[in-house]
Amino acid sequence: MKPFRKSEEEAILNTLGKNLKKLREEKRISQEQLAFEIGLSRSYYTEVETGQRNLSILNLVKITRFLGVELSEILKLEDLKK
Amino acid sequence: MKPFRKSEEEAILNTLGKNLKKLREEKRISQEQLAFEIGLSRSYYTEVETGQRNLSILNLVKITRFLGVELSEILKLEDLKK
């Protein structure tokens, strides 16, 4: 398998972050509130939304549960396959 | 939000690992082969399948692409919600 190019990894994390931000804003939850409720630092969560953080699957599950969405919504599988 | 209990985190990672193992075996790919192709160590990948490793979202995407499956298949969303 070809290794991921750096740009591809960035694209995946950017897509993930943008989807999270969109869903969070739709629910009118602030970054501070989300980070606090989940037990993450605000700066960590900001990095997630800006695609700078390769977060763990457990943290991603925590975030999706808090937002009340499916992982598939966050990951937008079709986007990620491009 | 209630923080995850340790047992719940373990259950999520166990489910994820079992699903990966099942899909990998269905495709008759060895752990060694999968780990090598993706650029992970065999021991790291073994820990993923046994639920001992909270892997990153990028590594999970790499694994699912190599197996040719959707993330949703690996995560078995219904199982994870229990």
Backbone of each chain as nested JSON, in Angstrom:
{
  "chains": [
    {"id": "A", "residues": [
      {"number": 1, "name": "MET", "atoms": {"N": [0.849, -1.192, 0.0], "CA": [0.0, 0.0, 0.0], "C": [0.885, 1.241, 0.0]}},
      {"number": 2, "name": "LYS", "atoms": {"N": [0.496, 2.193, -0.812], "CA": [1.225, 3.464, -0.792], "C": [1.044, 4.111, 0.578]}},
      {"number": 3, "name": "PRO", "atoms": {"N": [2.103, 4.609, 1.165], "CA": [1.896, 5.343, 2.424], "C": [1.11, 6.619, 2.147]}},
      {"number": 4, "name": "PHE", "atoms": {"N": [0.433, 7.093, 3.142], "CA": [-0.285, 8.356, 2.985], "C": [0.724, 9.459, 2.727]}},
      {"number": 5, "name": "ARG", "atoms": {"N": [0.376, 10.327, 1.812], "CA": [1.169, 11.545, 1.683], "C": [0.789, 12.457, 2.841]}},
      {"number": 6, "name": "LYS", "atoms": {"N": [1.74, 13.311, 3.201], "CA": [1.477, 14.255, 4.282], "C": [0.216, 15.071, 3.979]}},
      {"number": 7, "name": "SER", "atoms": {"N": [0.096, 15.473, 2.727], "CA": [-1.057, 16.303, 2.354], "C": [-2.37, 15.545, 2.518]}},
      {"number": 8, "name": "GLU", "atoms": {"N": [-2.305, 14.226, 2.326], "CA": [-3.523, 13.432, 2.465], "C": [-3.926, 13.318, 3.935]}},
      {"number": 9, "name": "GLU", "atoms": {"N": [-2.925, 13.124, 4.776], "CA": [-3.212, 13.07, 6.215], "C": [-3.802, 14.391, 6.682]}},
      {"number": 10, "name": "GLU", "atoms": {"N": [-3.213, 15.468, 6.19], "CA": [-3.734, 16.789, 6.555], "C": [-5.172, 16.957, 6.084]}},
      {"number": 11, "name": "ALA", "atoms": {"N": [-5.446, 16.465, 4.884], "CA": [-6.798, 16.606, 4.334], "C": [-7.818, 15.833, 5.172]}},
      {"number": 12, "name": "ILE", "atoms": {"N": [-7.424, 14.661, 5.643], "CA": [-8.335, 13.857, 6.469], "C": [-8.637, 14.586, 7.776]}},
      {"number": 13, "name": "LEU", "atoms": {"N": [-7.585, 15.069, 8.431], "CA": [-7.784, 15.75, 9.715], "C": [-8.522, 17.072, 9.53]}},
      {"number": 14, "name": "ASN", "atoms": {"N": [-8.263, 17.753, 8.414], "CA": [-8.99, 19.005, 8.152], "C": [-10.479, 18.754, 7.954]}},
      {"number": 15, "name": "THR", "atoms": {"N": [-10.796, 17.697, 7.21], "CA": [-12.203, 17.358, 6.97], "C": [-12.901, 17.032, 8.284]}},
      {"number": 16, "name": "LEU", "atoms": {"N": [-12.231, 16.201, 9.062], "CA": [-12.764, 15.821, 10.372], "C": [-13.011, 17.059, 11.232]}},
      {"number": 17, "name": "GLY", "atoms": {"N": [-12.038, 17.937, 11.286], "CA": [-12.161, 19.138, 12.112], "C": [-13.292, 20.044, 11.641]}},
      {"number": 18, "name": "LYS", "atoms": {"N": [-13.382, 20.215, 10.344], "CA": [-14.442, 21.074, 9.801], "C": [-15.821, 20.512, 10.088]}},
      {"number": 19, "name": "ASN", "atoms": {"N": [-15.944, 19.193, 9.953], "CA": [-17.238, 18.567, 10.239], "C": [-17.623, 18.744, 11.704]}},
      {"number": 20, "name": "LEU", "atoms": {"N": [-16.63, 18.578, 12.581], "CA": [-16.888, 18.751, 14.018], "C": [-17.334, 20.182, 14.319]}},
      {"number": 21, "name": "LYS", "atoms": {"N": [-16.623, 21.118, 13.741], "CA": [-16.922, 22.526, 13.99], "C": [-18.349, 22.863, 13.527]}},
      {"number": 22, "name": "LYS", "atoms": {"N": [-18.686, 22.372, 12.344], "CA": [-20.016, 22.636, 11.78], "C": [-21.108, 22.059, 12.707]}},
      {"number": 23, "name": "LEU", "atoms": {"N": [-20.933, 20.822, 13.111], "CA": [-21.939, 20.179, 13.963], "C": [-22.022, 20.851, 15.327]}},
      {"number": 24, "name": "ARG", "atoms": {"N": [-20.864, 21.233, 15.867], "CA": [-20.857, 21.911, 17.169], "C": [-21.585, 23.249, 17.075]}},
      {"number": 25, "name": "GLU", "atoms": {"N": [-21.3, 23.992, 16.031], "CA": [-21.938, 25.308, 15.886], "C": [-23.449, 25.167, 15.659]}},
      {"number": 26, "name": "GLU", "atoms": {"N": [-23.841, 24.15, 14.922], "CA": [-25.271, 23.916, 14.709], "C": [-25.99, 23.699, 16.039]}},
      {"number": 27, "name": "LYS", "atoms": {"N": [-25.273, 23.099, 16.964], "CA": [-25.867, 22.83, 18.276], "C": [-25.626, 23.975, 19.26]}},
      {"number": 28, "name": "ARG", "atoms": {"N": [-25.014, 25.032, 18.787], "CA": [-24.741, 26.217, 19.595], "C": [-24.005, 25.891, 20.89]}},
      {"number": 29, "name": "ILE", "atoms": {"N": [-22.991, 25.072, 20.729], "CA": [-22.127, 24.725, 21.858], "C": [-20.776, 25.384, 21.585]}},
      {"number": 30, "name": "SER", "atoms": {"N": [-20.192, 26.006, 22.614], "CA": [-18.885, 26.644, 22.404], "C": [-17.776, 25.6, 22.496]}},
      {"number": 31, "name": "GLN", "atoms": {"N": [-16.622, 25.954, 21.941], "CA": [-15.451, 25.067, 22.079], "C": [-15.127, 24.835, 23.544]}},
      {"number": 32, "name": "GLU", "atoms": {"N": [-15.211, 25.898, 24.347], "CA": [-14.898, 25.786, 25.781], "C": [-15.826, 24.766, 26.453]}},
      {"number": 33, "name": "GLN", "atoms": {"N": [-17.102, 24.894, 26.149], "CA": [-18.099, 24.031, 26.785], "C": [-17.86, 22.569, 26.401]}},
      {"number": 34, "name": "LEU", "atoms": {"N": [-17.669, 22.348, 25.11], "CA": [-17.453, 20.98, 24.655], "C": [-16.208, 20.394, 25.307]}},
      {"number": 35, "name": "ALA", "atoms": {"N": [-15.116, 21.154, 25.273], "CA": [-13.853, 20.665, 25.841], "C": [-14.02, 20.362, 27.332]}},
      {"number": 36, "name": "PHE", "atoms": {"N": [-14.686, 21.266, 28.033], "CA": [-14.88, 21.089, 29.471], "C": [-15.694, 19.827, 29.764]}},
      {"number": 37, "name": "GLU", "atoms": {"N": [-16.786, 19.653, 29.052], "CA": [-17.679, 18.519, 29.325], "C": [-16.999, 17.183, 29.065]}},
      {"number": 38, "name": "ILE", "atoms": {"N": [-16.101, 17.176, 28.093], "CA": [-15.464, 15.919, 27.706], "C": [-14.18, 15.682, 28.49]}},
      {"number": 39, "name": "GLY", "atoms": {"N": [-13.7, 16.736, 29.13], "CA": [-12.472, 16.564, 29.908], "C": [-11.213, 16.744, 29.085]}},
      {"number": 40, "name": "LEU", "atoms": {"N": [-11.337, 17.518, 28.004], "CA": [-10.161, 17.857, 27.205], "C": [-9.818, 19.315, 27.484]}},
      {"number": 41, "name": "SER", "atoms": {"N": [-8.574, 19.698, 27.228], "CA": [-8.254, 21.116, 27.35], "C": [-8.818, 21.847, 26.136]}},
      {"number": 42, "name": "ARG", "atoms": {"N": [-9.107, 23.116, 26.34], "CA": [-9.608, 23.92, 25.238], "C": [-8.598, 23.937, 24.084]}},
      {"number": 43, "name": "SER", "atoms": {"N": [-7.321, 24.06, 24.408], "CA": [-6.317, 24.162, 23.333], "C": [-6.232, 22.859, 22.528]}},
      {"number": 44, "name": "TYR", "atoms": {"N": [-6.382, 21.728, 23.215], "CA": [-6.4, 20.434, 22.502], "C": [-7.575, 20.413, 21.537]}},
      {"number": 45, "name": "TYR", "atoms": {"N": [-8.744, 20.781, 22.046], "CA": [-9.928, 20.699, 21.194], "C": [-9.852, 21.674, 20.019]}},
      {"number": 46, "name": "THR", "atoms": {"N": [-9.284, 22.844, 20.26], "CA": [-9.102, 23.8, 19.149], "C": [-8.222, 23.179, 18.061]}},
      {"number": 47, "name": "GLU", "atoms": {"N": [-7.192, 22.479, 18.486], "CA": [-6.311, 21.822, 17.502], "C": [-7.038, 20.74, 16.714]}},
      {"number": 48, "name": "VAL", "atoms": {"N": [-7.971, 20.065, 17.378], "CA": [-8.769, 19.055, 16.667], "C": [-9.566, 19.727, 15.554]}},
      {"number": 49, "name": "GLU", "atoms": {"N": [-10.23, 20.82, 15.887], "CA": [-11.093, 21.477, 14.884], "C": [-10.306, 22.111, 13.754]}},
      {"number": 50, "name": "THR", "atoms": {"N": [-9.057, 22.477, 14.037], "CA": [-8.255, 23.085, 12.968], "C": [-7.393, 22.037, 12.249]}},
      {"number": 51, "name": "GLY", "atoms": {"N": [-7.638, 20.781, 12.539], "CA": [-6.958, 19.712, 11.804], "C": [-5.505, 19.523, 12.174]}},
      {"number": 52, "name": "GLN", "atoms": {"N": [-5.114, 20.051, 13.322], "CA": [-3.703, 19.934, 13.715], "C": [-3.453, 18.786, 14.678]}},
      {"number": 53, "name": "ARG", "atoms": {"N": [-4.508, 18.083, 15.036], "CA": [-4.37, 17.056, 16.067], "C": [-4.911, 15.72, 15.538]}},
      {"number": 54, "name": "ASN", "atoms": {"N": [-4.049, 14.714, 15.551], "CA": [-4.452, 13.357, 15.152], "C": [-5.017, 12.669, 16.389]}},
      {"number": 55, "name": "LEU", "atoms": {"N": [-6.271, 12.905, 16.653], "CA": [-6.839, 12.471, 17.934], "C": [-7.077, 10.967, 17.976]}},
      {"number": 56, "name": "SER", "atoms": {"N": [-7.226, 10.455, 19.178], "CA": [-7.433, 9.016, 19.35], "C": [-8.898, 8.679, 19.115]}},
      {"number": 57, "name": "ILE", "atoms": {"N": [-9.111, 7.421, 18.828], "CA": [-10.483, 6.969, 18.572], "C": [-11.37, 7.155, 19.807]}},
      {"number": 58, "name": "LEU", "atoms": {"N": [-10.83, 6.964, 21.0], "CA": [-11.668, 7.147, 22.198], "C": [-12.091, 8.602, 22.368]}},
      {"number": 59, "name": "ASN", "atoms": {"N": [-11.18, 9.52, 22.118], "CA": [-11.582, 10.931, 22.221], "C": [-12.606, 11.29, 21.147]}},
      {"number": 60, "name": "LEU", "atoms": {"N": [-12.449, 10.703, 19.976], "CA": [-13.422, 10.977, 18.916], "C": [-14.806, 10.432, 19.29]}},
      {"number": 61, "name": "VAL", "atoms": {"N": [-14.831, 9.258, 19.882], "CA": [-16.119, 8.683, 20.315], "C": [-16.75, 9.571, 21.392]}},
      {"number": 62, "name": "LYS", "atoms": {"N": [-15.933, 10.065, 22.315], "CA": [-16.463, 10.955, 23.365], "C": [-17.094, 12.207, 22.751]}},
      {"number": 63, "name": "ILE", "atoms": {"N": [-16.401, 12.786, 21.789], "CA": [-16.903, 14.007, 21.157], "C": [-18.217, 13.734, 20.421]}},
      {"number": 64, "name": "THR", "atoms": {"N": [-18.257, 12.64, 19.665], "CA": [-19.48, 12.36, 18.897], "C": [-20.649, 12.063, 19.837]}},
      {"number": 65, "name": "ARG", "atoms": {"N": [-20.394, 11.396, 20.93], "CA": [-21.49, 11.136, 21.877], "C": [-22.006, 12.432, 22.474]}},
      {"number": 66, "name": "PHE", "atoms": {"N": [-21.076, 13.31, 22.813], "CA": [-21.506, 14.575, 23.406], "C": [-22.326, 15.376, 22.402]}},
      {"number": 67, "name": "LEU", "atoms": {"N": [-21.919, 15.359, 21.151], "CA": [-22.651, 16.104, 20.133], "C": [-23.929, 15.368, 19.706]}},
      {"number": 68, "name": "GLY", "atoms": {"N": [-24.034, 14.118, 20.12], "CA": [-25.23, 13.342, 19.766], "C": [-25.285, 12.988, 18.293]}},
      {"number": 69, "name": "VAL", "atoms": {"N": [-24.121, 12.757, 17.707], "CA": [-24.081, 12.403, 16.288], "C": [-23.37, 11.067, 16.096]}},
      {"number": 70, "name": "GLU", "atoms": {"N": [-23.573, 10.503, 14.937], "CA": [-22.89, 9.269, 14.593], "C": [-21.468, 9.588, 14.15]}},
      {"number": 71, "name": "LEU", "atoms": {"N": [-20.58, 8.642, 14.397], "CA": [-19.215, 8.816, 13.903], "C": [-19.202, 9.028, 12.4]}},
      {"number": 72, "name": "SER", "atoms": {"N": [-20.092, 8.353, 11.702], "CA": [-20.093, 8.471, 10.237], "C": [-20.39, 9.901, 9.791]}},
      {"number": 73, "name": "GLU", "atoms": {"N": [-21.153, 10.635, 10.591], "CA": [-21.442, 12.03, 10.24], "C": [-20.191, 12.877, 10.347]}},
      {"number": 74, "name": "ILE", "atoms": {"N": [-19.416, 12.599, 11.371], "CA": [-18.197, 13.366, 11.596], "C": [-17.151, 13.036, 10.542]}},
      {"number": 75, "name": "LEU", "atoms": {"N": [-17.093, 11.766, 10.232], "CA": [-16.024, 11.337, 9.356], "C": [-16.356, 11.552, 7.896]}},
      {"number": 76, "name": "LYS", "atoms": {"N": [-17.645, 11.77, 7.606], "CA": [-18.05, 11.999, 6.216], "C": [-17.25, 11.102, 5.287]}},
      {"number": 77, "name": "LEU", "atoms": {"N": [-17.584, 9.835, 5.347], "CA": [-16.759, 8.835, 4.689], "C": [-16.477, 9.15, 3.231]}},
      {"number": 78, "name": "GLU", "atoms": {"N": [-17.444, 9.694, 2.565], "CA": [-17.238, 9.97, 1.135], "C": [-16.131, 10.992, 0.942]}},
      {"number": 79, "name": "ASP", "atoms": {"N": [-16.12, 12.005, 1.782], "CA": [-15.072, 13.01, 1.682], "C": [-13.698, 12.4, 1.918]}},
      {"number": 80, "name": "LEU", "atoms": {"N": [-13.66, 11.517, 2.903], "CA": [-12.371, 10.961, 3.285], "C": [-11.799, 10.025, 2.232]}},
      {"number": 81, "name": "LYS", "atoms": {"N": [-12.664, 9.487, 1.387], "CA": [-12.168, 8.525, 0.399], "C": [-11.499, 9.196, -0.8]}},
      {"number": 82, "name": "LYS", "atoms": {"N": [-11.77, 10.472, -0.964], "CA": [-11.216, 11.152, -2.145], "C": [-9.7, 11.192, -2.089]}}
    ]},
    {"id": "B", "residues": [
      {"number": 1, "name": "MET", "atoms": {"N": [-21.421, 15.931, 30.961], "CA": [-21.401, 14.539, 30.49], "C": [-20.647, 13.68, 31.485]}},
      {"number": 2, "name": "LYS", "atoms": {"N": [-21.185, 12.517, 31.741], "CA": [-20.454, 11.586, 32.584], "C": [-19.167, 11.183, 31.874]}},
      {"number": 3, "name": "PRO", "atoms": {"N": [-18.056, 11.164, 32.583], "CA": [-16.848, 10.647, 31.924], "C": [-17.024, 9.155, 31.632]}},
      {"number": 4, "name": "PHE", "atoms": {"N": [-16.307, 8.685, 30.651], "CA": [-16.353, 7.248, 30.361], "C": [-15.81, 6.491, 31.557]}},
      {"number": 5, "name": "ARG", "atoms": {"N": [-16.444, 5.398, 31.88], "CA": [-15.833, 4.498, 32.843], "C": [-14.727, 3.735, 32.107]}},
      {"number": 6, "name": "LYS", "atoms": {"N": [-13.761, 3.317, 32.897], "CA": [-12.655, 2.541, 32.316], "C": [-13.206, 1.331, 31.559]}},
      {"number": 7, "name": "SER", "atoms": {"N": [-14.188, 0.685, 32.133], "CA": [-14.738, -0.522, 31.5], "C": [-15.397, -0.204, 30.167]}},
      {"number": 8, "name": "GLU", "atoms": {"N": [-15.95, 0.993, 30.071], "CA": [-16.597, 1.371, 28.819], "C": [-15.552, 1.628, 27.73]}},
      {"number": 9, "name": "GLU", "atoms": {"N": [-14.47, 2.279, 28.13], "CA": [-13.389, 2.513, 27.165], "C": [-12.839, 1.176, 26.684]}},
      {"number": 10, "name": "GLU", "atoms": {"N": [-12.67, 0.263, 27.627], "CA": [-12.159, -1.058, 27.249], "C": [-13.12, -1.749, 26.288]}},
      {"number": 11, "name": "ALA", "atoms": {"N": [-14.418, -1.6, 26.549], "CA": [-15.416, -2.251, 25.693], "C": [-15.372, -1.7, 24.271]}},
      {"number": 12, "name": "ILE", "atoms": {"N": [-15.182, -0.388, 24.151], "CA": [-15.116, 0.226, 22.821], "C": [-13.899, -0.3, 22.062]}},
      {"number": 13, "name": "LEU", "atoms": {"N": [-12.748, -0.307, 22.738], "CA": [-11.531, -0.764, 22.059], "C": [-11.592, -2.263, 21.767]}},
      {"number": 14, "name": "ASN", "atoms": {"N": [-12.22, -3.023, 22.654], "CA": [-12.363, -4.464, 22.407], "C": [-13.238, -4.732, 21.19]}},
      {"number": 15, "name": "THR", "atoms": {"N": [-14.331, -3.984, 21.093], "CA": [-15.233, -4.16, 19.955], "C": [-14.522, -3.821, 18.655]}},
      {"number": 16, "name": "LEU", "atoms": {"N": [-13.837, -2.698, 18.687], "CA": [-13.07, -2.267, 17.52], "C": [-12.048, -3.337, 17.111]}},
      {"number": 17, "name": "GLY", "atoms": {"N": [-11.315, -3.847, 18.082], "CA": [-10.288, -4.855, 17.79], "C": [-10.874, -6.141, 17.238]}},
      {"number": 18, "name": "LYS", "atoms": {"N": [-11.987, -6.571, 17.821], "CA": [-12.623, -7.81, 17.342], "C": [-13.133, -7.65, 15.924]}},
      {"number": 19, "name": "ASN", "atoms": {"N": [-13.706, -6.489, 15.637], "CA": [-14.206, -6.254, 14.282], "C": [-13.068, -6.255, 13.267]}},
      {"number": 20, "name": "LEU", "atoms": {"N": [-11.96, -5.632, 13.651], "CA": [-10.8, -5.609, 12.751], "C": [-10.286, -7.018, 12.492]}},
      {"number": 21, "name": "LYS", "atoms": {"N": [-10.182, -7.783, 13.554], "CA": [-9.656, -9.151, 13.436], "C": [-10.552, -9.989, 12.512]}},
      {"number": 22, "name": "LYS", "atoms": {"N": [-11.855, -9.844, 12.715], "CA": [-12.808, -10.618, 11.912], "C": [-12.669, -10.251, 10.423]}},
      {"number": 23, "name": "LEU", "atoms": {"N": [-12.64, -8.966, 10.148], "CA": [-12.545, -8.524, 8.753], "C": [-11.209, -8.92, 8.128]}},
      {"number": 24, "name": "ARG", "atoms": {"N": [-10.135, -8.813, 8.928], "CA": [-8.821, -9.2, 8.413], "C": [-8.779, -10.692, 8.093]}},
      {"number": 25, "name": "GLU", "atoms": {"N": [-9.34, -11.497, 8.98], "CA": [-9.314, -12.947, 8.752], "C": [-10.185, -13.338, 7.562]}},
      {"number": 26, "name": "GLU", "atoms": {"N": [-11.294, -12.637, 7.396], "CA": [-12.15, -12.915, 6.235], "C": [-11.396, -12.682, 4.93]}},
      {"number": 27, "name": "LYS", "atoms": {"N": [-10.491, -11.722, 4.981], "CA": [-9.718, -11.415, 3.764], "C": [-8.423, -12.222, 3.695]}},
      {"number": 28, "name": "ARG", "atoms": {"N": [-8.226, -13.103, 4.658], "CA": [-7.052, -13.975, 4.709], "C": [-5.742, -13.183, 4.638]}},
      {"number": 29, "name": "ILE", "atoms": {"N": [-5.704, -12.147, 5.435], "CA": [-4.489, -11.342, 5.555], "C": [-3.941, -11.58, 6.955]}},
      {"number": 30, "name": "SER", "atoms": {"N": [-2.635, -11.784, 7.056], "CA": [-2.05, -12.004, 8.39], "C": [-1.829, -10.673, 9.091]}},
      {"number": 31, "name": "GLN", "atoms": {"N": [-1.693, -10.754, 10.403], "CA": [-1.362, -9.544, 11.178], "C": [-0.045, -8.94, 10.688]}},
      {"number": 32, "name": "GLU", "atoms": {"N": [0.931, -9.809, 10.422], "CA": [2.248, -9.344, 9.961], "C": [2.11, -8.555, 8.652]}},
      {"number": 33, "name": "GLN", "atoms": {"N": [1.336, -9.139, 7.746], "CA": [1.186, -8.534, 6.421], "C": [0.51, -7.168, 6.533]}},
      {"number": 34, "name": "LEU", "atoms": {"N": [-0.574, -7.147, 7.298], "CA": [-1.297, -5.883, 7.448], "C": [-0.399, -4.825, 8.083]}},
      {"number": 35, "name": "ALA", "atoms": {"N": [0.267, -5.198, 9.164], "CA": [1.123, -4.23, 9.867], "C": [2.225, -3.719, 8.932]}},
      {"number": 36, "name": "PHE", "atoms": {"N": [2.831, -4.651, 8.188], "CA": [3.918, -4.275, 7.277], "C": [3.426, -3.302, 6.205]}},
      {"number": 37, "name": "GLU", "atoms": {"N": [2.303, -3.62, 5.601], "CA": [1.794, -2.796, 4.498], "C": [1.445, -1.384, 4.949]}},
      {"number": 38, "name": "ILE", "atoms": {"N": [1.005, -1.275, 6.198], "CA": [0.562, 0.018, 6.689], "C": [1.697, 0.796, 7.348]}},
      {"number": 39, "name": "GLY", "atoms": {"N": [2.772, 0.075, 7.646], "CA": [3.904, 0.752, 8.269], "C": [3.791, 0.84, 9.783]}},
      {"number": 40, "name": "LEU", "atoms": {"N": [3.068, -0.119, 10.358], "CA": [2.991, -0.219, 11.818], "C": [3.826, -1.417, 12.247]}},
      {"number": 41, "name": "SER", "atoms": {"N": [4.257, -1.432, 13.502], "CA": [4.935, -2.635, 13.972], "C": [3.891, -3.713, 14.233]}},
      {"number": 42, "name": "ARG", "atoms": {"N": [4.332, -4.964, 14.124], "CA": [3.433, -6.078, 14.39], "C": [2.882, -5.986, 15.814]}},
      {"number": 43, "name": "SER", "atoms": {"N": [3.738, -5.634, 16.766], "CA": [3.283, -5.61, 18.158], "C": [2.23, -4.516, 18.381]}},
      {"number": 44, "name": "TYR", "atoms": {"N": [2.395, -3.396, 17.712], "CA": [1.384, -2.328, 17.808], "C": [0.057, -2.848, 17.273]}},
      {"number": 45, "name": "TYR", "atoms": {"N": [0.109, -3.471, 16.103], "CA": [-1.15, -3.917, 15.501], "C": [-1.816, -5.019, 16.334]}},
      {"number": 46, "name": "THR", "atoms": {"N": [-1.002, -5.884, 16.918], "CA": [-1.574, -6.917, 17.794], "C": [-2.315, -6.262, 18.957]}},
      {"number": 47, "name": "GLU", "atoms": {"N": [-1.738, -5.217, 19.505], "CA": [-2.406, -4.51, 20.606], "C": [-3.713, -3.859, 20.167]}},
      {"number": 48, "name": "VAL", "atoms": {"N": [-3.759, -3.414, 18.93], "CA": [-5.016, -2.86, 18.416], "C": [-6.095, -3.947, 18.406]}},
      {"number": 49, "name": "GLU", "atoms": {"N": [-5.742, -5.111, 17.874], "CA": [-6.754, -6.176, 17.758], "C": [-7.19, -6.728, 19.11]}},
      {"number": 50, "name": "THR", "atoms": {"N": [-6.316, -6.627, 20.094], "CA": [-6.691, -7.136, 21.416], "C": [-7.26, -6.02, 22.303]}},
      {"number": 51, "name": "GLY", "atoms": {"N": [-7.493, -4.88, 21.725], "CA": [-8.17, -3.808, 22.461], "C": [-7.305, -3.105, 23.478]}},
      {"number": 52, "name": "GLN", "atoms": {"N": [-6.001, -3.256, 23.343], "CA": [-5.103, -2.634, 24.326], "C": [-4.54, -1.3, 23.852]}},
      {"number": 53, "name": "ARG", "atoms": {"N": [-4.911, -0.898, 22.645], "CA": [-4.29, 0.289, 22.063], "C": [-5.376, 1.27, 21.616]}},
      {"number": 54, "name": "ASN", "atoms": {"N": [-5.315, 2.452, 22.145], "CA": [-6.241, 3.518, 21.751], "C": [-5.639, 4.22, 20.537]}},
      {"number": 55, "name": "LEU", "atoms": {"N": [-5.884, 3.647, 19.387], "CA": [-5.164, 4.121, 18.191], "C": [-5.694, 5.455, 17.691]}},
      {"number": 56, "name": "SER", "atoms": {"N": [-4.902, 6.089, 16.865], "CA": [-5.281, 7.399, 16.338], "C": [-6.21, 7.215, 15.143]}},
      {"number": 57, "name": "ILE", "atoms": {"N": [-6.937, 8.279, 14.868], "CA": [-7.878, 8.224, 13.754], "C": [-7.149, 8.009, 12.422]}},
      {"number": 58, "name": "LEU", "atoms": {"N": [-5.966, 8.565, 12.259], "CA": [-5.243, 8.356, 10.991], "C": [-4.825, 6.9, 10.813]}},
      {"number": 59, "name": "ASN", "atoms": {"N": [-4.361, 6.277, 11.88], "CA": [-4.006, 4.861, 11.755], "C": [-5.244, 4.014, 11.47]}},
      {"number": 60, "name": "LEU", "atoms": {"N": [-6.35, 4.377, 12.077], "CA": [-7.58, 3.625, 11.821], "C": [-8.021, 3.777, 10.362]}},
      {"number": 61, "name": "VAL", "atoms": {"N": [-7.899, 4.976, 9.835], "CA": [-8.252, 5.182, 8.418], "C": [-7.325, 4.358, 7.519]}},
      {"number": 62, "name": "LYS", "atoms": {"N": [-6.043, 4.326, 7.854], "CA": [-5.102, 3.517, 7.052], "C": [-5.498, 2.041, 7.043]}},
      {"number": 63, "name": "ILE", "atoms": {"N": [-5.845, 1.542, 8.222], "CA": [-6.211, 0.126, 8.336], "C": [-7.479, -0.168, 7.532]}},
      {"number": 64, "name": "THR", "atoms": {"N": [-8.474, 0.695, 7.66], "CA": [-9.732, 0.427, 6.952], "C": [-9.535, 0.529, 5.44]}},
      {"number": 65, "name": "ARG", "atoms": {"N": [-8.7, 1.433, 4.997], "CA": [-8.448, 1.506, 3.544], "C": [-7.754, 0.257, 3.055]}},
      {"number": 66, "name": "PHE", "atoms": {"N": [-6.788, -0.209, 3.842], "CA": [-6.066, -1.415, 3.417], "C": [-7.02, -2.608, 3.357]}},
      {"number": 67, "name": "LEU", "atoms": {"N": [-7.907, -2.711, 4.317], "CA": [-8.865, -3.828, 4.339], "C": [-9.997, -3.605, 3.326]}},
      {"number": 68, "name": "GLY", "atoms": {"N": [-10.083, -2.4, 2.803], "CA": [-11.129, -2.114, 1.813], "C": [-12.516, -2.057, 2.425]}},
      {"number": 69, "name": "VAL", "atoms": {"N": [-12.594, -1.606, 3.667], "CA": [-13.892, -1.522, 4.344], "C": [-14.161, -0.089, 4.782]}},
      {"number": 70, "name": "GLU", "atoms": {"N": [-15.4, 0.165, 5.086], "CA": [-15.799, 1.465, 5.604], "C": [-15.475, 1.536, 7.088]}},
      {"number": 71, "name": "LEU", "atoms": {"N": [-15.172, 2.726, 7.545], "CA": [-14.964, 2.912, 8.98], "C": [-16.173, 2.442, 9.78]}},
      {"number": 72, "name": "SER", "atoms": {"N": [-17.349, 2.654, 9.232], "CA": [-18.554, 2.271, 9.965], "C": [-18.618, 0.763, 10.213]}},
      {"number": 73, "name": "GLU", "atoms": {"N": [-18.031, -0.015, 9.297], "CA": [-18.029, -1.471, 9.491], "C": [-17.15, -1.852, 10.667]}},
      {"number": 74, "name": "ILE", "atoms": {"N": [-16.025, -1.155, 10.765], "CA": [-15.072, -1.447, 11.831], "C": [-15.625, -1.003, 13.176]}},
      {"number": 75, "name": "LEU", "atoms": {"N": [-16.269, 0.124, 13.148], "CA": [-16.703, 0.705, 14.415], "C": [-18.02, 0.117, 14.882]}},
      {"number": 76, "name": "LYS", "atoms": {"N": [-18.731, -0.534, 13.958], "CA": [-20.025, -1.128, 14.326], "C": [-20.752, -0.212, 15.3]}},
      {"number": 77, "name": "LEU", "atoms": {"N": [-21.237, 0.856, 14.761], "CA": [-21.768, 1.932, 15.587], "C": [-22.792, 1.443, 16.604]}},
      {"number": 78, "name": "GLU", "atoms": {"N": [-23.587, 0.513, 16.219], "CA": [-24.625, 0.055, 17.149], "C": [-24.003, -0.577, 18.392]}},
      {"number": 79, "name": "ASP", "atoms": {"N": [-22.964, -1.356, 18.167], "CA": [-22.288, -1.985, 19.308], "C": [-21.714, -0.933, 20.242]}},
      {"number": 80, "name": "LEU", "atoms": {"N": [-21.142, 0.09, 19.64], "CA": [-20.455, 1.091, 20.454], "C": [-21.42, 1.928, 21.279]}},
      {"number": 81, "name": "LYS", "atoms": {"N": [-22.658, 1.996, 20.852], "CA": [-23.597, 2.854, 21.578], "C": [-24.131, 2.209, 22.844]}},
      {"number": 82, "name": "LYS", "atoms": {"N": [-23.997, 0.886, 22.931], "CA": [-24.552, 0.188, 24.1], "C": [-23.886, 0.648, 25.391]}}
    ]}
  ]
}
